Amino acid sequence: MKRTSHISALVCSLAAAFSLILPACTHNNGDIGIWFGTWHVEKVTTAHDDQPVPDYKGNFYMQFQSKVIRITANDTLHNHEQSFGTWEADEANHRLHINFPDAERFECSLTGIERQNTFVIEEADATHITISHIDSPDHISLRYYLKKHD
């Protein structure tokens, strides 16, 4: 009888521990609101006339968690490139800052993305985000349309 109660106590303790650990993995101890999760970069356009950038194939994703961002690209053979960086949304000033501090591991070929980026947040809700690059490397302002990925 005592052995059963010890096993029950152990199982309950493990269940309680996992219930504390798993949410921490999901949110990394921080509520980042609508930004959390995976966003598909549906299209990239020029900001002044909203014309699609011809070389964008629609194969990029941005993943936000805590202060970490991962940008990935998948091709038809399921190969992918990925870059990890940091991000910060200054929603009061409608700005999004994305930086990739490790130059040797920066492999992002998403049009207009460099190691240090500042965007204007044009729209941001639970399903869609629209951001514009303030000063892209080629001095053409670009707009990125993101859709929450299921």
N, CA, C and O atoms as a GROMACS GRO file, in nm:
protein
  600
    1MET      N    1   0.081  -0.119   0.000
    1MET     CA    2   0.000   0.000   0.000
    1MET      C    3   0.086   0.125   0.000
    1MET      O    4   0.058   0.221  -0.073
    2LYS      N    5   0.192   0.124   0.084
    2LYS     CA    6   0.281   0.239   0.091
    2LYS      C    7   0.355   0.259  -0.040
    2LYS      O    8   0.377   0.372  -0.083
    3ARG      N    9   0.394   0.149  -0.102
    3ARG     CA   10   0.465   0.156  -0.229
    3ARG      C   11   0.379   0.220  -0.336
    3ARG      O   12   0.429   0.300  -0.415
    4THR      N   13   0.251   0.188  -0.340
    4THR     CA   14   0.159   0.248  -0.436
    4THR      C   15   0.147   0.398  -0.415
    4THR      O   16   0.143   0.474  -0.511
    5SER      N   17   0.143   0.440  -0.289
    5SER     CA   18   0.131   0.584  -0.264
    5SER      C   19   0.259   0.658  -0.302
    5SER      O   20   0.253   0.773  -0.345
    6HIS      N   21   0.376   0.592  -0.287
    6HIS     CA   22   0.502   0.654  -0.329
    6HIS      C   23   0.507   0.667  -0.481
    6HIS      O   24   0.551   0.769  -0.534
    7ILE      N   25   0.461   0.564  -0.550
    7ILE     CA   26   0.458   0.568  -0.698
    7ILE      C   27   0.361   0.676  -0.744
    7ILE      O   28   0.392   0.751  -0.836
    8SER      N   29   0.245   0.683  -0.681
    8SER     CA   30   0.148   0.787  -0.717
    8SER      C   31   0.205   0.926  -0.694
    8SER      O   32   0.186   1.016  -0.776
    9ALA      N   33   0.274   0.944  -0.581
    9ALA     CA   34   0.335   1.074  -0.552
    9ALA      C   35   0.443   1.108  -0.654
    9ALA      O   36   0.454   1.223  -0.696
   10LEU      N   37   0.521   1.008  -0.694
   10LEU     CA   38   0.626   1.030  -0.795
   10LEU      C   39   0.565   1.068  -0.929
   10LEU      O   40   0.613   1.161  -0.995
   11VAL      N   41   0.462   0.997  -0.970
   11VAL     CA   42   0.394   1.027  -1.098
   11VAL      C   43   0.336   1.168  -1.094
   11VAL      O   44   0.350   1.243  -1.190
   12CYS      N   45   0.272   1.204  -0.984
   12CYS     CA   46   0.216   1.340  -0.972
   12CYS      C   47   0.326   1.446  -0.976
   12CYS      O   48   0.309   1.551  -1.037
   13SER      N   49   0.438   1.418  -0.910
   13SER     CA   50   0.550   1.513  -0.911
   13SER      C   51   0.606   1.531  -1.051
   13SER      O   52   0.635   1.643  -1.092
   14LEU      N   53   0.622   1.420  -1.123
   14LEU     CA   54   0.672   1.429  -1.261
   14LEU      C   55   0.575   1.504  -1.351
   14LEU      O   56   0.616   1.585  -1.434
   15ALA      N   57   0.447   1.478  -1.335
   15ALA     CA   58   0.346   1.549  -1.415
   15ALA      C   59   0.351   1.699  -1.387
   15ALA      O   60   0.342   1.780  -1.479
   16ALA      N   61   0.364   1.734  -1.259
   16ALA     CA   62   0.373   1.876  -1.224
   16ALA      C   63   0.499   1.940  -1.282
   16ALA      O   64   0.496   2.053  -1.330
   17ALA      N   65   0.610   1.868  -1.276
   17ALA     CA   66   0.736   1.921  -1.331
   17ALA      C   67   0.725   1.942  -1.481
   17ALA      O   68   0.768   2.046  -1.532
   18PHE      N   69   0.668   1.846  -1.552
   18PHE     CA   70   0.652   1.861  -1.697
   18PHE      C   71   0.557   1.974  -1.732
   18PHE      O   72   0.577   2.043  -1.832
   19SER      N   73   0.455   1.994  -1.652
   19SER     CA   74   0.362   2.104  -1.682
   19SER      C   75   0.429   2.239  -1.665
   19SER      O   76   0.385   2.337  -1.726
   20LEU      N   77   0.533   2.247  -1.584
   20LEU     CA   78   0.609   2.372  -1.569
   20LEU      C   79   0.715   2.387  -1.677
   20LEU      O   80   0.741   2.498  -1.723
   21ILE      N   81   0.776   2.277  -1.718
   21ILE     CA   82   0.884   2.281  -1.816
   21ILE      C   83   0.832   2.306  -1.957
   21ILE      O   84   0.888   2.388  -2.029
   22LEU      N   85   0.727   2.236  -1.996
   22LEU     CA   86   0.680   2.245  -2.135
   22LEU      C   87   0.638   2.386  -2.176
   22LEU      O   88   0.676   2.428  -2.285
   23PRO      N   89   0.560   2.460  -2.098
   23PRO     CA   90   0.528   2.596  -2.139
   23PRO      C   91   0.652   2.684  -2.150
   23PRO      O   92   0.656   2.774  -2.234
   24ALA      N   93   0.752   2.661  -2.068
   24ALA     CA   94   0.875   2.740  -2.075
   24ALA      C   95   0.945   2.716  -2.208
   24ALA      O   96   1.002   2.808  -2.266
   25CYS      N   97   0.941   2.594  -2.256
   25CYS     CA   98   1.001   2.564  -2.386
   25CYS      C   99   0.925   2.635  -2.497
   25CYS      O  100   0.985   2.684  -2.593
   26THR      N  101   0.795   2.640  -2.485
   26THR     CA  102   0.713   2.700  -2.589
   26THR      C  103   0.731   2.851  -2.595
   26THR      O  104   0.745   2.908  -2.703
   27HIS      N  105   0.730   2.916  -2.481
   27HIS     CA  106   0.736   3.061  -2.478
   27HIS      C  107   0.868   3.116  -2.427
   27HIS      O  108   0.885   3.238  -2.422
   28ASN      N  109   0.959   3.032  -2.390
   28ASN     CA  110   1.091   3.074  -2.345
   28ASN      C  111   1.081   3.179  -2.235
   28ASN      O  112   1.155   3.277  -2.234
   29ASN      N  113   0.988   3.156  -2.142
   29ASN     CA  114   0.967   3.244  -2.027
   29ASN      C  115   0.931   3.388  -2.064
   29ASN      O  116   0.962   3.481  -1.989
   30GLY      N  117   0.868   3.408  -2.176
   30GLY     CA  118   0.832   3.544  -2.210
   30GLY      C  119   0.711   3.549  -2.302
   30GLY      O  120   0.706   3.477  -2.402
   31ASP      N  121   0.616   3.633  -2.269
   31ASP     CA  122   0.501   3.652  -2.356
   31ASP      C  123   0.537   3.758  -2.458
   31ASP      O  124   0.559   3.874  -2.424
   32ILE      N  125   0.544   3.718  -2.584
   32ILE     CA  126   0.579   3.813  -2.690
   32ILE      C  127   0.459   3.847  -2.777
   32ILE      O  128   0.473   3.902  -2.886
   33GLY      N  129   0.341   3.813  -2.727
   33GLY     CA  130   0.218   3.852  -2.796
   33GLY      C  131   0.202   3.788  -2.932
   33GLY      O  132   0.231   3.670  -2.950
   34ILE      N  133   0.157   3.867  -3.026
   34ILE     CA  134   0.125   3.814  -3.160
   34ILE      C  135   0.247   3.764  -3.235
   34ILE      O  136   0.233   3.684  -3.327
   35TRP      N  137   0.364   3.808  -3.200
   35TRP     CA  138   0.485   3.773  -3.274
   35TRP      C  139   0.520   3.625  -3.261
   35TRP      O  140   0.583   3.569  -3.351
   36PHE      N  141   0.481   3.562  -3.150
   36PHE     CA  142   0.524   3.425  -3.123
   36PHE      C  143   0.483   3.329  -3.235
   36PHE      O  144   0.369   3.334  -3.283
   37GLY      N  145   0.574   3.244  -3.275
   37GLY     CA  146   0.542   3.136  -3.368
   37GLY      C  147   0.608   3.153  -3.503
   37GLY      O  148   0.705   3.227  -3.520
   38THR      N  149   0.551   3.080  -3.599
   38THR     CA  150   0.605   3.076  -3.734
   38THR      C  151   0.519   3.160  -3.828
   38THR      O  152   0.396   3.150  -3.828
   39TRP      N  153   0.586   3.244  -3.906
   39TRP     CA  154   0.520   3.332  -4.001
   39TRP      C  155   0.574   3.304  -4.140
   39TRP      O  156   0.696   3.300  -4.161
   40HIS      N  157   0.484   3.284  -4.236
   40HIS     CA  158   0.524   3.264  -4.376
   40HIS      C  159   0.538   3.400  -4.442
   40HIS      O  160   0.446   3.482  -4.435
   41VAL      N  161   0.650   3.424  -4.506
   41VAL     CA  162   0.668   3.548  -4.582
   41VAL      C  163   0.601   3.523  -4.717
   41VAL      O  164   0.662   3.468  -4.809
   42GLU      N  165   0.475   3.565  -4.727
   42GLU     CA  166   0.396   3.535  -4.846
   42GLU      C  167   0.447   3.606  -4.970
   42GLU      O  168   0.456   3.547  -5.078
   43LYS      N  169   0.482   3.734  -4.954
   43LYS     CA  170   0.534   3.807  -5.070
   43LYS      C  171   0.620   3.922  -5.024
   43LYS      O  172   0.610   3.969  -4.911
   44VAL      N  173   0.705   3.966  -5.115
   44VAL     CA  174   0.791   4.081  -5.095
   44VAL      C  175   0.765   4.174  -5.212
   44VAL      O  176   0.768   4.131  -5.328
   45THR      N  177   0.739   4.301  -5.183
   45THR     CA  178   0.711   4.397  -5.289
   45THR      C  179   0.798   4.521  -5.270
   45THR      O  180   0.857   4.543  -5.164
   46THR      N  181   0.804   4.602  -5.375
   46THR     CA  182   0.867   4.733  -5.360
   46THR      C  183   0.766   4.823  -5.288
   46THR      O  184   0.648   4.822  -5.321
   47ALA      N  185   0.812   4.898  -5.191
   47ALA     CA  186   0.722   4.974  -5.105
   47ALA      C  187   0.654   5.090  -5.179
   47ALA      O  188   0.540   5.123  -5.149
   48HIS      N  189   0.722   5.151  -5.276
   48HIS     CA  190   0.664   5.269  -5.338
   48HIS      C  191   0.548   5.237  -5.433
   48HIS      O  192   0.458   5.319  -5.447
   49ASP      N  193   0.549   5.120  -5.499
   49ASP     CA  194   0.440   5.088  -5.591
   49ASP      C  195   0.378   4.951  -5.565
   49ASP      O  196   0.290   4.909  -5.640
   50ASP      N  197   0.423   4.881  -5.462
   50ASP     CA  198   0.369   4.752  -5.420
   50ASP      C  199   0.377   4.644  -5.530
   50ASP      O  200   0.295   4.553  -5.535
   51GLN      N  201   0.477   4.656  -5.617
   51GLN     CA  202   0.498   4.555  -5.721
   51GLN      C  203   0.580   4.440  -5.665
   51GLN      O  204   0.678   4.464  -5.595
   52PRO      N  205   0.542   4.316  -5.695
   52PRO     CA  206   0.617   4.200  -5.643
   52PRO      C  207   0.763   4.202  -5.687
   52PRO      O  208   0.795   4.238  -5.800
   53VAL      N  209   0.850   4.162  -5.596
   53VAL     CA  210   0.991   4.147  -5.628
   53VAL      C  211   1.002   4.019  -5.711
   53VAL      O  212   0.962   3.913  -5.664
   54PRO      N  213   1.054   4.028  -5.834
   54PRO     CA  214   1.048   3.913  -5.926
   54PRO      C  215   1.120   3.787  -5.879
   54PRO      O  216   1.078   3.677  -5.914
   55ASP      N  217   1.228   3.799  -5.802
   55ASP     CA  218   1.304   3.679  -5.767
   55ASP      C  219   1.256   3.613  -5.638
   55ASP      O  220   1.315   3.514  -5.596
   56TYR      N  221   1.149   3.664  -5.575
   56TYR     CA  222   1.101   3.601  -5.452
   56TYR      C  223   1.009   3.484  -5.484
   56TYR      O  224   0.911   3.499  -5.558
   57LYS      N  225   1.040   3.367  -5.428
   57LYS     CA  226   0.968   3.243  -5.460
   57LYS      C  227   0.864   3.204  -5.354
   57LYS      O  228   0.796   3.103  -5.370
   58GLY      N  229   0.851   3.281  -5.247
   58GLY     CA  230   0.752   3.250  -5.144
   58GLY      C  231   0.793   3.136  -5.052
   58GLY      O  232   0.707   3.072  -4.992
   59ASN      N  233   0.922   3.111  -5.039
   59ASN     CA  234   0.968   2.995  -4.964
   59ASN      C  235   1.038   3.030  -4.832
   59ASN      O  236   1.113   2.948  -4.778
   60PHE      N  237   1.014   3.150  -4.778
   60PHE     CA  238   1.079   3.190  -4.653
   60PHE      C  239   0.980   3.194  -4.537
   60PHE      O  240   0.861   3.221  -4.554
   61TYR      N  241   1.035   3.164  -4.420
   61TYR     CA  242   0.958   3.166  -4.296
   61TYR      C  243   1.038   3.241  -4.190
   61TYR      O  244   1.161   3.231  -4.184
   62MET      N  245   0.966   3.317  -4.106
   62MET     CA  246   1.027   3.381  -3.990
   62MET      C  247   0.965   3.319  -3.866
   62MET      O  248   0.844   3.304  -3.856
   63GLN      N  249   1.052   3.282  -3.771
   63GLN     CA  250   1.004   3.223  -3.647
   63GLN      C  251   1.054   3.308  -3.531
   63GLN      O  252   1.174   3.330  -3.515
   64PHE      N  253   0.959   3.356  -3.449
   64PHE     CA  254   0.989   3.443  -3.337
   64PHE      C  255   0.966   3.367  -3.207
   64PHE      O  256   0.862   3.304  -3.188
   65GLN      N  257   1.063   3.372  -3.118
   65GLN     CA  258   1.048   3.316  -2.983
   65GLN      C  259   1.138   3.397  -2.891
   65GLN      O  260   1.257   3.416  -2.918
   66SER      N  261   1.082   3.444  -2.782
   66SER     CA  262   1.153   3.528  -2.688
   66SER      C  263   1.219   3.642  -2.765
   66SER      O  264   1.148   3.721  -2.829
   67LYS      N  265   1.349   3.654  -2.762
   67LYS     CA  266   1.421   3.758  -2.838
   67LYS      C  267   1.499   3.698  -2.955
   67LYS      O  268   1.586   3.764  -3.011
   68VAL      N  269   1.468   3.574  -2.990
   68VAL     CA  270   1.539   3.503  -3.096
   68VAL      C  271   1.451   3.493  -3.219
   68VAL      O  272   1.331   3.467  -3.209
   69ILE      N  273   1.512   3.515  -3.335
   69ILE     CA  274   1.442   3.496  -3.462
   69ILE      C  275   1.522   3.396  -3.546
   69ILE      O  276   1.645   3.396  -3.545
   70ARG      N  277   1.448   3.313  -3.617
   70ARG     CA  278   1.510   3.222  -3.714
   70ARG      C  279   1.441   3.248  -3.847
   70ARG      O  280   1.318   3.244  -3.856
   71ILE      N  281   1.520   3.273  -3.950
   71ILE     CA  282   1.465   3.287  -4.085
   71ILE      C  283   1.513   3.167  -4.164
   71ILE      O  284   1.632   3.138  -4.171
   72THR      N  285   1.416   3.096  -4.223
   72THR     CA  286   1.450   2.976  -4.300
   72THR      C  287   1.393   2.986  -4.440
   72THR      O  288   1.294   3.054  -4.465
   73ALA      N  289   1.458   2.916  -4.531
   73ALA     CA  290   1.410   2.902  -4.667
   73ALA      C  291   1.410   2.754  -4.700
   73ALA      O  292   1.507   2.683  -4.672
   74ASN      N  293   1.303   2.707  -4.759
   74ASN     CA  294   1.293   2.568  -4.802
   74ASN      C  295   1.280   2.564  -4.953
   74ASN      O  296   1.208   2.644  -5.012
   75ASP      N  297   1.351   2.469  -5.016
   75ASP     CA  298   1.335   2.452  -5.159
   75ASP      C  299   1.254   2.326  -5.186
   75ASP      O  300   1.212   2.257  -5.093
   76THR      N  301   1.232   2.296  -5.312
   76THR     CA  302   1.148   2.182  -5.349
   76THR      C  303   1.209   2.048  -5.310
   76THR      O  304   1.138   1.948  -5.303
   77LEU      N  305   1.338   2.045  -5.284
   77LEU     CA  306   1.404   1.921  -5.241
   77LEU      C  307   1.413   1.912  -5.089
   77LEU      O  308   1.480   1.824  -5.036
   78HIS      N  309   1.346   2.003  -5.020
   78HIS     CA  310   1.343   2.009  -4.874
   78HIS      C  311   1.479   2.042  -4.813
   78HIS      O  312   1.504   2.013  -4.696
   79ASN      N  313   1.567   2.101  -4.892
   79ASN     CA  314   1.690   2.157  -4.837
   79ASN      C  315   1.653   2.293  -4.780
   79ASN      O  316   1.556   2.355  -4.825
   80HIS      N  317   1.726   2.339  -4.684
   80HIS     CA  318   1.694   2.471  -4.633
   80HIS      C  319   1.818   2.542  -4.580
   80HIS      O  320   1.916   2.481  -4.537
   81GLU      N  321   1.807   2.673  -4.586
   81GLU     CA  322   1.907   2.758  -4.522
   81GLU      C  323   1.841   2.816  -4.399
   81GLU      O  324   1.719   2.831  -4.394
   82GLN      N  325   1.921   2.850  -4.301
   82GLN     CA  326   1.864   2.913  -4.182
   82GLN      C  327   1.964   3.009  -4.121
   82GLN      O  328   2.085   2.987  -4.124
   83SER      N  329   1.910   3.115  -4.067
   83SER     CA  330   1.990   3.214  -3.995
   83SER      C  331   1.921   3.248  -3.866
   83SER      O  332   1.799   3.265  -3.861
   84PHE      N  333   1.999   3.257  -3.759
   84PHE     CA  334   1.948   3.292  -3.627
   84PHE      C  335   1.996   3.431  -3.589
   84PHE      O  336   2.111   3.467  -3.613
   85GLY      N  337   1.907   3.507  -3.531
   85GLY     CA  338   1.943   3.640  -3.487
   85GLY      C  339   1.860   3.682  -3.368
   85GLY      O  340   1.796   3.600  -3.302
   86THR      N  341   1.860   3.811  -3.342
   86THR     CA  342   1.780   3.868  -3.235
   86THR      C  343   1.682   3.967  -3.295
   86THR      O  344   1.705   4.021  -3.403
   87TRP      N  345   1.573   3.990  -3.224
   87TRP     CA  346   1.473   4.084  -3.272
   87TRP      C  347   1.415   4.160  -3.154
   87TRP      O  348   1.419   4.115  -3.040
   88GLU      N  349   1.362   4.277  -3.185
   88GLU     CA  350   1.294   4.358  -3.084
   88GLU      C  351   1.190   4.444  -3.155
   88GLU      O  352   1.221   4.514  -3.252
   89ALA      N  353   1.069   4.440  -3.105
   89ALA     CA  354   0.962   4.524  -3.161
   89ALA      C  355   0.942   4.643  -3.069
   89ALA      O  356   0.912   4.627  -2.951
   90ASP      N  357   0.959   4.761  -3.124
   90ASP     CA  358   0.932   4.886  -3.054
   90ASP      C  359   0.797   4.934  -3.106
   90ASP      O  360   0.789   5.017  -3.196
   91GLU      N  361   0.690   4.878  -3.049
   91GLU     CA  362   0.558   4.903  -3.103
   91GLU      C  363   0.512   5.047  -3.084
   91GLU      O  364   0.428   5.096  -3.161
   92ALA      N  365   0.565   5.115  -2.984
   92ALA     CA  366   0.529   5.256  -2.964
   92ALA      C  367   0.574   5.341  -3.082
   92ALA      O  368   0.506   5.436  -3.121
   93ASN      N  369   0.690   5.306  -3.140
   93ASN     CA  370   0.742   5.379  -3.255
   93ASN      C  371   0.724   5.303  -3.386
   93ASN      O  372   0.778   5.343  -3.490
   94HIS      N  373   0.649   5.195  -3.381
   94HIS     CA  374   0.619   5.114  -3.500
   94HIS      C  375   0.746   5.067  -3.571
   94HIS      O  376   0.757   5.076  -3.693
   95ARG      N  377   0.841   5.016  -3.493
   95ARG     CA  378   0.968   4.970  -3.548
   95ARG      C  379   0.993   4.825  -3.508
   95ARG      O  380   0.958   4.783  -3.398
   96LEU      N  381   1.055   4.751  -3.598
   96LEU     CA  382   1.100   4.615  -3.572
   96LEU      C  383   1.248   4.610  -3.608
   96LEU      O  384   1.286   4.644  -3.720
   97HIS      N  385   1.330   4.569  -3.513
   97HIS     CA  386   1.474   4.558  -3.535
   97HIS      C  387   1.512   4.410  -3.538
   97HIS      O  388   1.478   4.336  -3.446
   98ILE      N  389   1.581   4.369  -3.643
   98ILE     CA  390   1.629   4.231  -3.656
   98ILE      C  391   1.778   4.237  -3.685
   98ILE      O  392   1.821   4.303  -3.780
   99ASN      N  393   1.856   4.166  -3.603
   99ASN     CA  394   2.002   4.166  -3.620
   99ASN      C  395   2.055   4.023  -3.616
   99ASN      O  396   2.007   3.939  -3.541
  100PHE      N  397   2.155   3.999  -3.699
  100PHE     CA  398   2.223   3.870  -3.705
  100PHE      C  399   2.368   3.894  -3.665
  100PHE      O  400   2.449   3.930  -3.750
  101PRO      N  401   2.402   3.874  -3.538
  101PRO     CA  402   2.534   3.911  -3.489
  101PRO      C  403   2.649   3.824  -3.540
  101PRO      O  404   2.763   3.870  -3.545
  102ASP      N  405   2.622   3.701  -3.577
  102ASP     CA  406   2.728   3.609  -3.618
  102ASP      C  407   2.746   3.612  -3.769
  102ASP      O  408   2.672   3.545  -3.842
  103ALA      N  409   2.842   3.688  -3.816
  103ALA     CA  410   2.864   3.706  -3.960
  103ALA      C  411   2.896   3.575  -4.031
  103ALA      O  412   2.857   3.556  -4.147
  104GLU      N  413   2.967   3.486  -3.964
  104GLU     CA  414   3.007   3.360  -4.028
  104GLU      C  415   2.890   3.266  -4.050
  104GLU      O  416   2.896   3.179  -4.136
  105ARG      N  417   2.784   3.283  -3.974
  105ARG     CA  418   2.668   3.193  -3.986
  105ARG      C  419   2.548   3.262  -4.050
  105ARG      O  420   2.439   3.205  -4.053
  106PHE      N  421   2.565   3.382  -4.100
  106PHE     CA  422   2.456   3.453  -4.164
  106PHE      C  423   2.443   3.404  -4.307
  106PHE      O  424   2.530   3.429  -4.391
  107GLU      N  425   2.333   3.333  -4.335
  107GLU     CA  426   2.313   3.273  -4.467
  107GLU      C  427   2.182   3.315  -4.530
  107GLU      O  428   2.136   3.250  -4.624
  108CYS      N  429   2.121   3.419  -4.482
  108CYS     CA  430   1.987   3.456  -4.527
  108CYS      C  431   1.990   3.520  -4.666
  108CYS      O  432   2.053   3.623  -4.686
  109SER      N  433   1.922   3.457  -4.760
  109SER     CA  434   1.916   3.512  -4.895
  109SER      C  435   1.780   3.576  -4.925
  109SER      O  436   1.748   3.603  -5.041
  110LEU      N  437   1.700   3.601  -4.821
  110LEU     CA  438   1.574   3.670  -4.840
  110LEU      C  439   1.604   3.811  -4.891
  110LEU      O  440   1.682   3.884  -4.830
  111THR      N  441   1.544   3.848  -4.999
  111THR     CA  442   1.568   3.976  -5.065
  111THR      C  443   1.563   4.091  -4.966
  111THR      O  444   1.464   4.110  -4.895
  112GLY      N  445   1.672   4.168  -4.963
  112GLY     CA  446   1.678   4.290  -4.882
  112GLY      C  447   1.720   4.271  -4.738
  112GLY      O  448   1.738   4.370  -4.667
  113ILE      N  449   1.736   4.147  -4.691
  113ILE     CA  450   1.773   4.124  -4.551
  113ILE      C  451   1.924   4.121  -4.538
  113ILE      O  452   1.993   4.046  -4.607
  114GLU      N  453   1.974   4.203  -4.449
  114GLU     CA  454   2.116   4.209  -4.419
  114GLU      C  455   2.138   4.171  -4.274
  114GLU      O  456   2.044   4.128  -4.206
  115ARG      N  457   2.260   4.185  -4.225
  115ARG     CA  458   2.289   4.148  -4.086
  115ARG      C  459   2.218   4.239  -3.986
  115ARG      O  460   2.182   4.193  -3.877
  116GLN      N  461   2.197   4.366  -4.019
  116GLN     CA  462   2.127   4.459  -3.931
  116GLN      C  463   2.013   4.523  -4.009
  116GLN      O  464   2.034   4.579  -4.117
  117ASN      N  465   1.892   4.514  -3.954
  117ASN     CA  466   1.772   4.558  -4.026
  117ASN      C  467   1.680   4.635  -3.933
  117ASN      O  468   1.665   4.601  -3.816
  118THR      N  469   1.618   4.740  -3.986
  118THR     CA  470   1.513   4.811  -3.915
  118THR      C  471   1.394   4.822  -4.010
  118THR      O  472   1.408   4.862  -4.126
  119PHE      N  473   1.277   4.786  -3.959
  119PHE     CA  474   1.155   4.788  -4.038
  119PHE      C  475   1.052   4.879  -3.973
  119PHE      O  476   1.054   4.899  -3.851
  120VAL      N  477   0.963   4.933  -4.054
  120VAL     CA  478   0.844   5.001  -4.004
  120VAL      C  479   0.735   4.894  -3.996
  120VAL      O  480   0.712   4.820  -4.091
  121ILE      N  481   0.668   4.886  -3.881
  121ILE     CA  482   0.556   4.794  -3.866
  121ILE      C  483   0.432   4.865  -3.919
  121ILE      O  484   0.380   4.957  -3.856
  122GLU      N  485   0.385   4.821  -4.034
  122GLU     CA  486   0.267   4.885  -4.096
  122GLU      C  487   0.137   4.826  -4.044
  122GLU      O  488   0.040   4.897  -4.022
  123GLU      N  489   0.137   4.694  -4.027
  123GLU     CA  490   0.019   4.623  -3.977
  123GLU      C  491   0.068   4.505  -3.895
  123GLU      O  492   0.165   4.439  -3.932
  124ALA      N  493   0.003   4.479  -3.783
  124ALA     CA  494   0.040   4.363  -3.702
  124ALA      C  495  -0.081   4.318  -3.622
  124ALA      O  496  -0.128   4.388  -3.533
  125ASP      N  497  -0.131   4.200  -3.656
  125ASP     CA  498  -0.237   4.139  -3.576
  125ASP      C  499  -0.208   3.990  -3.564
  125ASP      O  500  -0.100   3.946  -3.602
  126ALA      N  501  -0.298   3.914  -3.512
  126ALA     CA  502  -0.273   3.773  -3.483
  126ALA      C  503  -0.255   3.686  -3.607
  126ALA      O  504  -0.206   3.573  -3.596
  127THR      N  505  -0.292   3.735  -3.724
  127THR     CA  506  -0.282   3.653  -3.845
  127THR      C  507  -0.196   3.712  -3.956
  127THR      O  508  -0.149   3.639  -4.043
  128HIS      N  509  -0.177   3.843  -3.956
  128HIS     CA  510  -0.100   3.909  -4.063
  128HIS      C  511  -0.009   4.017  -4.006
  128HIS      O  512  -0.045   4.089  -3.913
  129ILE      N  513   0.110   4.025  -4.064
  129ILE     CA  514   0.204   4.132  -4.031
  129ILE      C  515   0.257   4.189  -4.162
  129ILE      O  516   0.294   4.114  -4.252
  130THR      N  517   0.260   4.319  -4.172
  130THR     CA  518   0.320   4.386  -4.287
  130THR      C  519   0.428   4.479  -4.233
  130THR      O  520   0.402   4.564  -4.148
  131ILE      N  521   0.550   4.461  -4.285
  131ILE     CA  522   0.662   4.545  -4.243
  131ILE      C  523   0.732   4.599  -4.367
  131ILE      O  524   0.734   4.534  -4.472
  132SER      N  525   0.789   4.717  -4.355
  132SER     CA  526   0.866   4.778  -4.464
  132SER      C  527   1.008   4.801  -4.418
  132SER      O  528   1.032   4.849  -4.308
  133HIS      N  529   1.101   4.766  -4.504
  133HIS     CA  530   1.243   4.786  -4.475
  133HIS      C  531   1.272   4.934  -4.487
  133HIS      O  532   1.244   4.996  -4.590
  134ILE      N  533   1.330   4.990  -4.383
  134ILE     CA  534   1.357   5.134  -4.384
  134ILE      C  535   1.468   5.168  -4.482
  134ILE      O  536   1.456   5.264  -4.558
  135ASP      N  537   1.575   5.094  -4.480
  135ASP     CA  538   1.686   5.124  -4.569
  135ASP      C  539   1.749   4.993  -4.614
  135ASP      O  540   1.843   4.943  -4.552
  136SER      N  541   1.696   4.938  -4.721
  136SER     CA  542   1.751   4.813  -4.771
  136SER      C  543   1.887   4.839  -4.834
  136SER      O  544   1.919   4.954  -4.867
  137PRO      N  545   1.967   4.736  -4.851
  137PRO     CA  546   2.104   4.753  -4.901
  137PRO      C  547   2.112   4.823  -5.037
  137PRO      O  548   2.208   4.897  -5.063
  138ASP      N  549   2.015   4.800  -5.123
  138ASP     CA  550   2.019   4.863  -5.255
  138ASP      C  551   1.938   4.993  -5.259
  138ASP      O  552   1.911   5.046  -5.366
  139HIS      N  553   1.901   5.044  -5.141
  139HIS     CA  554   1.828   5.170  -5.126
  139HIS      C  555   1.690   5.169  -5.190
  139HIS      O  556   1.636   5.274  -5.224
  140ILE      N  557   1.634   5.050  -5.208
  140ILE     CA  558   1.496   5.038  -5.253
  140ILE      C  559   1.416   4.989  -5.134
  140ILE      O  560   1.447   4.885  -5.077
  141SER      N  561   1.315   5.062  -5.097
  141SER     CA  562   1.232   5.021  -4.983
  141SER      C  563   1.149   4.900  -5.023
  141SER      O  564   1.084   4.899  -5.128
  142LEU      N  565   1.152   4.799  -4.938
  142LEU     CA  566   1.078   4.676  -4.964
  142LEU      C  567   0.973   4.655  -4.856
  142LEU      O  568   0.990   4.696  -4.741
  143ARG      N  569   0.863   4.591  -4.895
  143ARG     CA  570   0.755   4.559  -4.802
  143ARG      C  571   0.744   4.407  -4.797
  143ARG      O  572   0.747   4.340  -4.900
  144TYR      N  573   0.730   4.354  -4.675
  144TYR     CA  574   0.721   4.210  -4.652
  144TYR      C  575   0.583   4.180  -4.593
  144TYR      O  576   0.543   4.240  -4.494
  145TYR      N  577   0.512   4.086  -4.654
  145TYR     CA  578   0.381   4.044  -4.609
  145TYR      C  579   0.394   3.907  -4.543
  145TYR      O  580   0.431   3.809  -4.608
  146LEU      N  581   0.364   3.901  -4.413
  146LEU     CA  582   0.377   3.777  -4.337
  146LEU      C  583   0.239   3.728  -4.297
  146LEU      O  584   0.151   3.806  -4.260
  147LYS      N  585   0.220   3.597  -4.304
  147LYS     CA  586   0.095   3.535  -4.262
  147LYS      C  587   0.128   3.427  -4.159
  147LYS      O  588   0.221   3.349  -4.178
  148LYS      N  589   0.050   3.424  -4.052
  148LYS     CA  590   0.073   3.324  -3.947
  148LYS      C  591   0.061   3.184  -4.008
  148LYS      O  592  -0.035   3.153  -4.078
  149HIS      N  593   0.160   3.102  -3.980
  149HIS     CA  594   0.164   2.965  -4.033
  149HIS      C  595   0.104   2.871  -3.930
  149HIS      O  596   0.137   2.876  -3.812
  150ASP      N  597   0.015   2.784  -3.976
  150ASP     CA  598  -0.051   2.688  -3.885
  150ASP      C  599   0.042   2.578  -3.844
  150ASP      O  600   0.003   2.490  -3.768
   0.00000   0.00000   0.00000
